[in-house]
């Protein structure tokens, strides 16, 4: 152990020993006494503190005494020196549940408690409330109860029941002390009289308090609570009247008093009927007569009694039926007649109206016509079918029982059928058994009302039809008594003055949920490599549980690539599938109440078949063939131009005759002239040969721009120039002949000259007949200038060609061009 730990232990021990010494000094210094150890809340108390002369806290010192109650200082004006060495304090009002009083010695600012005492404070108990006493018959006596209020944990609190019985001769008082925590008491029957007046109250007390409840005054028989009465006998004895004989229970049968009685009657088969209550004064085992009841109506009857006290419980209900009589009132009827001509098979439905009373068990319903007199049907059901002749305008419905028949209900047979229906109808569910039907009323003065009918589409209730008659101002009604998740067909017919309108029908559910079963997917015949035809059957009507709003089909492959398709039909074509691939398919059916998934089906797509190949190849081949035909047709139609571009026609001076270049045959295959002008007669005095490539030969603009237009300007100017040369024989123009292939290997092309302004003869001999005239075919020729020799007037001038040896070499009698 270290030195620091040792010193710490010594220091703690010193502090502890010092505290014990001070406590010991305080114990021998003073003693506190009080005037009481238990007081009532709000009481005063006196406390005294005796200071010992040998007290080390006061010996040889100036000190004062300080009083505290619950750690709060007592004012100095309430403390005093009672006698030498004894100090006192007066506490006028003690609150709380306990008080701790202490006495302390203070030297300057240092105070030390030298004595103390704890005072117990008692509070008053709560006042008992709601005291009630009822005489009982089993067991006999008086049962009293009360409310103790907020109880405390004070075991000294005692409850006592006090009774005071007054009789003509004397008054007797008794008290009954109850165990702790018990707040009721049963007074024995022998300790009071049945008709004596009694005063009863409860007293609660503790050490300081005694409190009583309010007094209860009563007569035992008048405070008795009687048991529910029993019906001895029920007898219908007149039309609309019933006689009842009743008695009290067996334990109270000895009581012979006149009681207040209440009879309650309600129709058993009519849930909308009001409850009838008859207040009567009657003695036990006597008769009670009740009248003004409906004929042959089954009533549920119950009864209760009292005698200056609270009502007894209602008796067990009993049922009985009043006396029968002939039915009264009219029936609600709905006649449905088809639209066919001739004799019609009519359907008639009826039900009791609000004013109809059967007044007995209905034996049968009779439907008859007056003209001719004929009974159409006689049945116990609420509907029948019969053959209705086309001239019948009214039929009559009668209800009968053992006592007679009702007044016939007249039913009009409308002559016109199939009139205008209502425009729309909608259904809004209200609960699990009711729906709200809303329609648009017809704006017509001929409409007198509407007929709303509904029937279940379930097989078990398919033959039941219900209807209600509505006035013309109504546009909505609530239909009740429906089964949830079951389909109903609801139709509305407008009634006109002279006929019945066509019906408007909807399928409705009062409440929907998911279908009971889901469709099973099947595969149709249209099953190929890239698509598959899925189909399924409709769910049976009774298993739909709602209106089918649509189907969702999920298709996914092995890589979880999914297609989601939605449809309202019972088949769908799934496209964009991969050949020779495996797929899963799932269908989900939906209603407003939920959805249900079917089972997963697996299928595999096929490979490309012969049909797909043929369908793919034939259009491709046809398109390719069509392209070839179009190209061939274009080549045949434009063969001359194509030939000219590929193999241009170049006149060969060695094998051609320049004199025949202007013939029609020589112009074939040449590019078309962009502009035709009148031929101009020129005289050729000299020509040159120019070699061009094929590309330049096909380009007509080359010659136009580089040959003819270099010196002559515009075409019009060149044309005028040639005309001027014809007029002036002293001016001799030049002409140029273009060649391509035959001269491609020449080293140099001869210079190109378009014209010459020289007036000198070419051969140095002036011959007025030389050169011979030629005709220029066009002023805008792009490939070559063609000339036609003008025949001379004298046919014997053969010496002309000898003067032009180069032209002589061009002469050839063959006109074919190479």
RAJOJO-V380684 format. One record per residue. RES is the residue in three letters. PHI is phi in radians with two decimals (* if undefined). OMEGA is omega as a letter, one per 40 degrees, with the letter a starting at -180 (NA if undefined). Layout:
res:phi:omega
RES:PHI:OMEGA
RES:PHI:OMEGA
This chain:
res:phi:omega
UNK:*:a
UNK:-1.39:i
UNK:-1.10:a
UNK:-1.10:i
UNK:-1.14:i
UNK:-1.12:i
UNK:-1.08:i
UNK:-1.14:i
UNK:-1.14:i
UNK:-1.15:a
UNK:-1.19:i
UNK:-1.12:i
UNK:-1.11:i
UNK:-1.12:i
UNK:-1.09:a
UNK:-1.13:a
UNK:-1.17:i
UNK:-1.11:i
UNK:-1.13:i
UNK:-1.14:i
UNK:-1.13:i
UNK:-1.15:i
UNK:-1.13:i
UNK:-1.14:i
UNK:-1.08:a
UNK:-1.17:a
UNK:-1.16:a
UNK:-1.63:a
UNK:-1.65:a
UNK:-2.72:i
UNK:-2.52:a
UNK:-1.85:i
UNK:-2.24:i
UNK:-2.12:a
UNK:-1.25:i
UNK:-2.74:i
UNK:-1.60:i
UNK:-2.50:a
UNK:-2.37:i
UNK:-1.39:a
UNK:-1.03:a
UNK:1.54:i
UNK:-1.40:i
UNK:-1.82:a
UNK:-2.64:i
UNK:-2.04:i
UNK:-2.14:i
UNK:-2.26:a
UNK:-2.27:a
UNK:-1.66:a
UNK:-1.65:i
UNK:-1.31:a
UNK:-1.16:a
UNK:-1.59:a
UNK:-1.16:i
UNK:-1.13:a
UNK:-1.34:a
UNK:-2.01:a
UNK:-1.16:i
UNK:1.27:a
UNK:-2.33:i
UNK:-1.49:a
UNK:-2.50:i
UNK:-2.46:a
UNK:-1.79:a
UNK:-2.14:i
UNK:-1.86:i
UNK:-2.38:i
UNK:-2.20:a
UNK:0.91:i
UNK:1.20:i
UNK:-1.98:a
UNK:-1.14:i
UNK:-1.51:a
UNK:-0.96:a
UNK:-1.14:i
UNK:-1.27:i
UNK:-1.74:i
UNK:-1.98:a
UNK:-2.81:i
UNK:-1.64:a
UNK:-1.32:i
UNK:-2.76:a
UNK:-1.09:i
UNK:1.53:i
UNK:-2.08:a
UNK:-2.02:a
UNK:-2.24:i
UNK:-2.50:i
UNK:-1.98:i
UNK:-1.95:a
UNK:-1.36:a
UNK:-2.50:a
UNK:-1.80:a
UNK:-2.04:i
UNK:1.45:i
UNK:-1.71:i
UNK:-2.74:a
UNK:-2.37:i
UNK:-1.88:a
UNK:-1.89:a
UNK:-2.22:i
UNK:-2.09:a
UNK:-2.28:i
UNK:-1.85:a
UNK:-2.02:i
UNK:-1.95:a
UNK:0.99:a
UNK:-1.77:a
UNK:-1.65:a
UNK:-2.05:a
UNK:-2.35:i
UNK:-1.26:a
UNK:-2.01:i
UNK:-3.05:a
UNK:-2.91:i
UNK:-2.70:i
UNK:-1.91:a
UNK:-1.91:i
UNK:-1.52:a
UNK:-1.91:a
UNK:-1.76:i
UNK:-1.89:i
UNK:-1.27:i
UNK:-1.27:i
UNK:-1.14:i
UNK:-1.34:i
UNK:-1.07:a
UNK:-2.24:i
UNK:0.95:i
UNK:-1.28:i
UNK:-2.48:a
UNK:-2.33:a
UNK:-2.32:i
UNK:-1.37:i
UNK:-1.97:a
UNK:-1.83:i
UNK:-2.51:e
UNK:-1.33:a
UNK:-1.26:i
UNK:2.63:a
UNK:-2.17:i
UNK:-1.76:i
UNK:-1.97:i
UNK:-2.36:i
UNK:-2.69:i
UNK:-1.83:a
UNK:-1.36:a
UNK:1.37:a
UNK:-1.35:a
UNK:-1.38:i
UNK:-1.91:i
UNK:-1.50:a
UNK:-1.38:a
UNK:-1.29:a
UNK:-1.48:a
UNK:-1.32:a
UNK:-2.24:i
UNK:-1.86:a
UNK:-2.35:i
UNK:-1.67:a
UNK:-1.91:i
UNK:-2.22:i
UNK:-2.38:a
UNK:-1.92:a
UNK:-1.80:i
UNK:-2.19:a
UNK:-1.05:a
UNK:-1.66:a
UNK:-2.75:i
UNK:-2.11:a
UNK:-2.05:i
UNK:-2.04:i
UNK:-2.45:i
UNK:-2.30:a
UNK:-2.23:i
UNK:-1.45:a
UNK:-1.83:i
UNK:-1.15:i
UNK:-1.08:i
UNK:1.52:i
UNK:-1.74:a
UNK:-2.24:i
UNK:-2.68:a
UNK:-2.73:i
UNK:-1.85:a
UNK:-1.37:a
UNK:-1.03:a
UNK:-1.11:a
UNK:-1.34:a
UNK:-1.70:i
UNK:-2.68:i
UNK:-1.66:a
UNK:-1.18:a
UNK:-1.95:a
UNK:-1.39:i
UNK:-1.51:a
UNK:-2.19:i
UNK:-2.03:a
UNK:-2.28:i
UNK:-2.67:a
UNK:-2.06:i
UNK:-2.05:i
UNK:-2.09:a
UNK:-2.57:i
UNK:-2.49:a
UNK:-1.09:a
UNK:-1.89:a
UNK:-2.21:i
UNK:-2.56:a
UNK:-2.23:a
UNK:-2.05:i
UNK:-1.42:i
UNK:-1.21:i
UNK:-1.33:i
UNK:-2.02:i
UNK:-1.84:a
UNK:-2.79:i
UNK:-1.98:a
UNK:-0.91:a
UNK:-1.17:i
UNK:-1.37:i
UNK:-1.65:a
UNK:-1.22:i
UNK:-1.82:a
UNK:-1.52:i
UNK:-1.33:a
UNK:-1.08:a
UNK:-1.26:i
UNK:-2.04:i
UNK:-1.55:i
UNK:-1.46:a
UNK:-2.81:i
UNK:-2.19:a
UNK:-2.36:i
UNK:-1.23:a
UNK:-2.17:i
UNK:-2.46:i
UNK:-1.11:i
UNK:1.36:a
UNK:-2.22:i
UNK:-2.39:i
UNK:-1.98:a
UNK:-2.08:i
UNK:-2.09:a
UNK:-2.28:i
UNK:-2.74:i
UNK:-1.32:i
UNK:-1.03:a
UNK:-1.07:a
UNK:-1.22:a
UNK:-2.02:a
UNK:-1.16:i
UNK:-1.30:a
UNK:-1.36:i
UNK:-2.09:a
UNK:-2.32:i
UNK:-1.63:a
UNK:-1.85:i
UNK:-1.46:a
UNK:-2.13:i
UNK:-2.18:i
UNK:-1.84:i
UNK:-2.09:a
UNK:-2.20:i
UNK:-2.53:i
UNK:-1.16:a
UNK:-1.26:a
UNK:-1.58:a
UNK:-2.12:a
UNK:-1.25:a
UNK:-1.54:a
UNK:-1.23:i
UNK:-1.45:i
UNK:-1.45:i
UNK:-1.71:a
UNK:-2.08:a
UNK:-2.06:i
UNK:-1.41:a
UNK:-2.46:i
UNK:-1.79:a
UNK:-2.71:i
UNK:-1.61:i
UNK:-1.09:a
UNK:1.12:i
UNK:-2.07:a
UNK:-1.63:i
UNK:-2.22:i
UNK:-1.91:i
UNK:-2.21:i
UNK:-2.16:a
UNK:1.12:i
UNK:-1.71:a
UNK:-1.35:i
UNK:-1.24:i
UNK:0.73:i
UNK:-2.15:a
UNK:-1.47:a
UNK:-1.94:i
UNK:-1.77:a
UNK:-2.11:i
UNK:-2.45:a
UNK:-2.60:i
UNK:-2.53:a
UNK:-2.40:i
UNK:-2.77:i
UNK:-2.40:a
UNK:0.93:a
UNK:-2.43:i
UNK:-1.32:a
UNK:-1.18:i
UNK:-1.30:i
UNK:-1.24:i
UNK:-1.19:i
UNK:-1.28:i
UNK:-1.14:a
UNK:-1.20:i
UNK:-2.17:a
UNK:-2.02:i
UNK:-2.73:a
UNK:-2.07:i
UNK:-1.33:a
UNK:-1.17:a
UNK:-1.44:i
UNK:-2.72:a
UNK:-1.13:i
UNK:-1.05:i
UNK:-2.31:i
UNK:1.57:a
UNK:-2.04:i
UNK:-1.74:i
UNK:-1.50:a
UNK:-2.24:i
UNK:-2.41:a
UNK:-1.77:i
UNK:-1.94:a
UNK:-2.12:i
UNK:-1.12:a
UNK:-1.58:a
UNK:-1.24:i
UNK:-1.42:i
UNK:1.37:a
UNK:-1.22:a
UNK:-2.02:i
UNK:-1.57:a
UNK:-1.65:i
UNK:-2.10:a
UNK:-2.08:i
UNK:-2.10:i
UNK:-2.58:i
UNK:-2.76:i
UNK:-1.15:i
UNK:-1.45:i
UNK:-1.15:a
UNK:-1.80:a
UNK:-1.56:i
UNK:-2.20:a
UNK:-1.26:i
UNK:1.00:a
UNK:2.80:i
UNK:-1.32:a
UNK:-1.19:a
UNK:-1.53:a
UNK:-2.91:i
UNK:-2.07:a
UNK:-2.13:i
UNK:-2.02:a
UNK:-2.52:i
UNK:-2.03:a
UNK:-1.60:a
UNK:-2.24:e
UNK:-1.39:i
UNK:-1.20:a
UNK:-2.78:i
UNK:-1.52:a
UNK:-1.44:i
UNK:-2.84:i
UNK:-2.45:a
UNK:-2.58:i
UNK:-1.68:i
UNK:-1.36:i
UNK:-1.80:i
UNK:-2.82:i
UNK:-2.84:i
UNK:-2.13:a
UNK:-2.76:i
UNK:-1.49:a
UNK:-1.95:i
UNK:-1.28:a
UNK:-1.22:i
UNK:-1.60:i
UNK:-1.33:a
UNK:-1.98:i
UNK:-2.56:i
UNK:-2.29:a
UNK:-2.31:a
UNK:-2.02:a
UNK:-2.29:i
UNK:-1.84:a
UNK:-2.34:i
UNK:-2.29:a
UNK:-1.20:a
UNK:-1.75:i
UNK:2.58:a
UNK:-2.16:i
UNK:-1.41:i
UNK:-1.16:a
UNK:-1.05:i
UNK:-1.58:a
UNK:-1.43:a
UNK:-2.11:a
UNK:-1.45:i
UNK:-1.69:a
UNK:-1.36:a
UNK:-1.36:a
UNK:-1.71:i
UNK:-2.32:i
UNK:1.32:i
UNK:-1.30:a
UNK:-1.08:i
UNK:-1.52:i
UNK:-1.23:a
UNK:-1.38:i
UNK:-2.71:i
UNK:-2.59:i
UNK:-2.38:a
UNK:-2.13:i
UNK:-2.24:i
UNK:-1.06:i
UNK:-1.89:i
UNK:-2.73:i
UNK:-1.21:a
UNK:-2.22:a
UNK:-2.57:i
UNK:-2.38:i
UNK:-1.76:i
UNK:-1.78:a
UNK:-2.20:i
UNK:-2.46:i
UNK:-1.65:a
UNK:-1.17:i
UNK:-1.43:i
UNK:-1.62:a
UNK:-2.72:i
UNK:-1.32:a
UNK:-1.47:i
UNK:-1.38:a
UNK:-1.96:i
UNK:2.93:a
UNK:-2.39:i
UNK:-2.13:i
UNK:-1.90:i
UNK:-2.18:i
UNK:-2.57:i
UNK:-2.61:i
UNK:-1.38:i
UNK:-1.60:i
UNK:-1.25:a
UNK:-1.14:a
UNK:-1.26:a
UNK:-2.19:a
UNK:-1.19:a
UNK:-1.54:a
UNK:-1.58:i
UNK:-2.21:i
UNK:-2.08:a
UNK:-2.60:i
UNK:-2.56:i
UNK:-1.70:a
UNK:-2.16:i
UNK:-1.42:a
UNK:-1.26:a
UNK:-1.49:a
UNK:-1.46:i
UNK:-2.31:i
UNK:-2.82:i
UNK:-2.81:a
UNK:-1.86:i
UNK:-1.81:a
UNK:-1.98:i
UNK:1.38:i
UNK:-1.56:i
UNK:-1.68:i
UNK:-1.19:i
UNK:1.17:i
UNK:-1.95:a
UNK:-1.40:i
UNK:-2.26:i
UNK:-1.71:a
UNK:-2.01:a
UNK:-2.27:i
UNK:-2.26:a
UNK:-2.05:i
UNK:-1.45:i
UNK:-1.84:i
UNK:-1.74:i
UNK:-1.08:a
UNK:-2.09:a
UNK:-3.11:a
UNK:-2.06:i
UNK:-1.42:i
UNK:-1.19:a
UNK:-1.51:i
UNK:-2.13:a
UNK:-2.10:i
UNK:-2.35:i
UNK:-1.75:a
UNK:-2.38:i
UNK:-2.25:i
UNK:-1.29:i
UNK:-2.71:a
UNK:-2.03:i
UNK:-2.60:a
UNK:-1.10:i
UNK:-1.04:i
UNK:-1.27:i
UNK:-2.22:i
UNK:-1.97:i
UNK:-1.14:i
UNK:-1.83:a
UNK:-1.27:i
UNK:-2.27:a
UNK:-1.92:i
UNK:-1.46:a
UNK:-1.26:a
UNK:-1.42:a
UNK:-2.09:a
UNK:-2.27:a
UNK:-1.30:a
UNK:-2.04:i
UNK:-2.70:a
UNK:-2.47:a
UNK:-1.75:i
UNK:-1.80:i
UNK:-2.53:a
UNK:-2.73:i
UNK:-1.58:i
UNK:-1.20:i
UNK:-1.23:i
UNK:-0.97:a
UNK:-1.00:a
UNK:-1.30:a
UNK:-1.86:a
UNK:-1.37:i
UNK:1.06:a
UNK:2.86:i
UNK:-1.43:a
UNK:-1.21:a
UNK:-1.61:i
UNK:2.76:i
UNK:-2.22:i
UNK:-2.14:a
UNK:-1.97:i
UNK:-1.92:i
UNK:-2.21:i
UNK:-2.47:a
UNK:-1.72:a
UNK:-1.23:i
UNK:-1.67:i
UNK:1.10:i
UNK:-1.38:a
UNK:-1.98:i
UNK:-1.98:i
UNK:-2.05:a
UNK:-2.09:a
UNK:-2.20:a
UNK:-2.72:i
UNK:-1.91:i
UNK:-1.61:a
UNK:-1.84:i
UNK:-2.76:a
UNK:-2.76:i
UNK:-1.83:i
UNK:-1.61:a
UNK:-1.88:i
UNK:1.02:i
UNK:-1.73:i
UNK:-1.67:i
UNK:-1.13:i
UNK:0.88:i
UNK:-2.17:a
UNK:-1.72:a
UNK:-2.31:i
UNK:-1.95:i
UNK:-2.34:a
UNK:-2.47:i
UNK:-2.00:i
UNK:-2.22:a
UNK:-1.87:a
UNK:-2.18:i
UNK:-2.26:i
UNK:-1.17:a
UNK:-1.58:i
UNK:2.65:a
UNK:-2.29:i
UNK:-2.44:i
UNK:-1.61:i
UNK:-1.53:i
UNK:-1.48:a
UNK:-1.46:i
UNK:-1.97:a
UNK:-2.06:i
UNK:-2.51:a
UNK:-2.30:a
UNK:-1.31:a
UNK:-1.54:i
UNK:-1.48:i
UNK:-1.06:i
UNK:-1.72:a
UNK:-1.10:a
UNK:-1.11:i
UNK:-1.10:i
UNK:-1.11:i
UNK:-1.08:a
UNK:-1.10:a
UNK:-1.42:a
UNK:-1.32:a
UNK:-1.02:i
UNK:-1.08:i
UNK:-1.15:i
UNK:-1.11:i
UNK:-1.10:i
UNK:-1.13:i
UNK:-1.13:i
UNK:-1.12:i
UNK:-1.11:i
UNK:-1.14:i
UNK:-1.13:a
UNK:-1.09:i
UNK:-1.12:i
UNK:-1.13:i
UNK:-1.13:i
UNK:-1.10:i
UNK:-1.13:i
UNK:-1.17:i
UNK:-1.21:a
UNK:-1.27:a
UNK:-2.02:a
UNK:-1.15:a
UNK:-1.13:i
UNK:-1.16:i
UNK:-1.14:i
UNK:-1.10:a
UNK:-1.15:i
UNK:-1.25:a
UNK:-1.49:i
UNK:-2.28:a
UNK:-1.10:a
UNK:-1.53:a
UNK:-2.00:i
UNK:-1.14:i
UNK:-1.77:a
UNK:-1.04:a
UNK:-1.31:a
UNK:-2.07:a
UNK:-2.20:i
UNK:-1.94:i
UNK:-1.12:a
UNK:-1.27:a
UNK:-1.98:i
UNK:-1.20:a
UNK:-1.60:i
UNK:-1.23:a
UNK:-1.14:a
UNK:-1.18:a
UNK:-1.21:a
UNK:-1.53:a
UNK:-1.25:i
UNK:1.44:i
UNK:-1.48:i
UNK:-1.06:a
UNK:-1.20:i
UNK:-1.39:i
UNK:-1.34:a
UNK:-2.64:i
UNK:-1.84:i
UNK:-2.25:i
UNK:-1.11:i
UNK:-1.05:i
UNK:-1.98:i
UNK:-1.41:i
UNK:-2.23:i
UNK:-1.91:a
UNK:-1.53:i
UNK:-1.88:i
UNK:-2.79:i
UNK:-2.45:i
UNK:-2.18:i
UNK:-1.85:a
UNK:-2.13:a
UNK:-1.65:i
UNK:-2.16:i
UNK:-1.35:i
UNK:-1.12:a
UNK:-1.16:a
UNK:-1.25:a
UNK:-1.16:i
UNK:-1.30:a
UNK:-1.55:a
UNK:-1.20:a
UNK:-1.22:a
UNK:-1.13:a
UNK:-1.16:a
UNK:-1.07:a
UNK:-1.46:a
UNK:-1.77:a
UNK:-1.82:a
UNK:-1.39:a
UNK:-1.71:a
UNK:-1.15:a
UNK:-1.98:a
UNK:-1.64:a
UNK:1.28:a
UNK:-1.38:i
UNK:-1.16:a
UNK:-1.13:i
UNK:-1.15:i
UNK:-1.09:i
UNK:-1.09:i
UNK:-1.11:a
UNK:-1.16:i
UNK:-1.14:i
UNK:-1.11:i
UNK:-1.14:i
UNK:-1.16:i
UNK:-1.15:a
UNK:-1.32:a
UNK:-1.86:a
UNK:-1.30:i
UNK:-1.39:a
UNK:-1.73:a
UNK:-1.94:i
UNK:-1.43:i
UNK:-1.78:i
UNK:-2.23:a
UNK:-2.18:i
UNK:-1.95:a
UNK:-1.72:i
UNK:-2.32:a
UNK:-2.24:a
UNK:-1.10:a
UNK:-1.10:a
UNK:-2.14:a
UNK:-1.21:a
UNK:-1.60:i
UNK:-1.27:a
UNK:-1.30:a
UNK:-2.65:i
UNK:-1.52:i
UNK:-1.19:a
UNK:-1.06:a
UNK:-1.73:i
UNK:-2.26:i
UNK:-1.61:i
UNK:-2.77:i
UNK:-2.48:i
UNK:-1.61:a
UNK:-1.25:i
UNK:-1.81:a
UNK:-1.48:i
UNK:-1.20:a
UNK:-1.19:a
UNK:-1.89:i
UNK:1.33:i
UNK:-2.06:a
UNK:-1.42:i
UNK:-2.14:a
UNK:-1.11:i
UNK:-1.61:a
UNK:-2.01:e
UNK:-1.46:i
UNK:-1.20:a
UNK:-1.24:i
UNK:-2.23:a
UNK:-1.84:i
UNK:-1.40:a
UNK:-1.30:a
UNK:-2.75:i
UNK:-1.40:a
UNK:-2.18:a
UNK:-1.19:a
UNK:-1.70:a
UNK:-1.81:a
UNK:-2.81:i
UNK:-1.67:i
UNK:-1.88:a
UNK:-2.23:i
UNK:-2.07:i
UNK:-1.23:i
UNK:-1.53:a
UNK:-1.06:i
UNK:-1.36:i
UNK:-1.28:i
UNK:-1.82:a
UNK:-1.36:a
UNK:-1.80:a
UNK:-1.57:i
UNK:-1.47:a
UNK:-1.29:a
UNK:-1.11:a
UNK:-1.20:i
UNK:-1.23:i
UNK:-1.34:a
UNK:-2.18:a
UNK:-1.12:a
UNK:-1.18:i
UNK:-1.21:i
UNK:-1.08:a
UNK:-1.25:i
UNK:-1.45:a
UNK:-1.27:i
UNK:-2.69:a
UNK:-1.29:i
UNK:-1.42:a
UNK:-1.67:i
UNK:-1.30:i
UNK:-1.75:i
UNK:-1.51:NA
